């Protein structure tokens, strides 16, 4: 039995366009959610400490798509406790990066094992 040949232009475009659309929608939802959370967090009266620094640091890479298209999002608390906030912020950035790049490395490793 022969399979029907589908032209590459028709079969290859739909999954790529759908994936790009899903990524754009997810990015928009993340940007809106982070914007609202940071506005709420900025209105709190007490200075940000280690825990809030970790949250701000973890949110910083996620705000990149919004900053790229001009949506100004607050990613650093002006009123903070000093060293503890900065330690929390850098910990949050590094943990977020470790999770992202760890997942990316795992996916690439899995793809390499499929190719072999």
N, C-alpha and C positions, 0 to 999 in steps of 0.2 A: 504494500500500500504506500502510496505517495502522499506526503503531507503537502498541503497547499502552501505555496511560497507567498509570503507576505513581503511586500517591498520594504527594505530597511528604513526608509524615511517614515513610513506610517507606524511601524512597530516600535521604533526607537524613540520617537518624539514624545509619545503619550506618557510613558513612565517618568521620563526626565522632567517634563512640564508639571506633572502631578507632584513629583517629589519637590520641585522648586516652589510650587504653590503651597504645599503643606509646610515647608520650611519657613516661608514668608508669613503664613498665618501664625505658626508657633512663635516666631520671633516677635510679631506684633503683640501677641497675647503676653509674652514675657516682658516686653518693654512697658506695656500699659500697667501690668501688675506690679513691676518693680517701681515704676514711677509713683503709683499710688502708695505703695508701702514706704518708700523713702520720704514722701511728703508727710505721711502719718508719723513716721519715726522722727523726722525733723521737728515736729511740733511738740515732742515730749520735752518737759521742762528740765529734767536732769541731764547732766553731760553723759555722752556715750562712753562706755567702758569697753572692757575686753570682749564681752559677748556681742555687743552691737558692732564692735569693730570687725569681728569675724564675719558677721552677716553682711556688713558693708563691703568687706573685702571679697567675699564670695559673690556678691552681686555685681561687683565692678566689671568682670569680664562679660557678664550677661547683658550689660547695658550697651555694649559696643555697637550692635546693630542700630539701636535707637540714636546713639550719638552720631553714627555715620550718616543717618538721614536727617539730622538736625533737631532731634527731639532732646532737649536739654534735661538730663536727669542728674540729680544730686547723688554723688557716689562717695562723699566724704563728709563727716560731721565736723562742722566748725567748732562746735562746743563739745569738746571731748576731755578725757581725763589725762591726756598726755601719753606717756610711755605705754601704759597698758592698752590704750586704744590702738596705738600704732602697732603694737605686738599682735593684737587681735586682727587688725586689718591685714597685715602681711601674712598671718597664719591663714586667714580666709582666702586670700588671693592664691597662696600656694596650694592649699587643699583643693580649691576649685580647679586649678591647673593640673594637679596630680590626678584628680578624678577624670578630667576631660582627656588628658593625654594618655592616661592609663587605659581608658576605654578605647581610644583611637588605636593604641598599640595592640590591644587585644584583637580588635577587628582586623587590622592589617595582618597580624600573625595568623588569624584564622583564614584570611583570603590567601595568604602565601601557602598554607598547608593544603588548601583546595587545589592550588595550581600544580603542586608537585605530584 
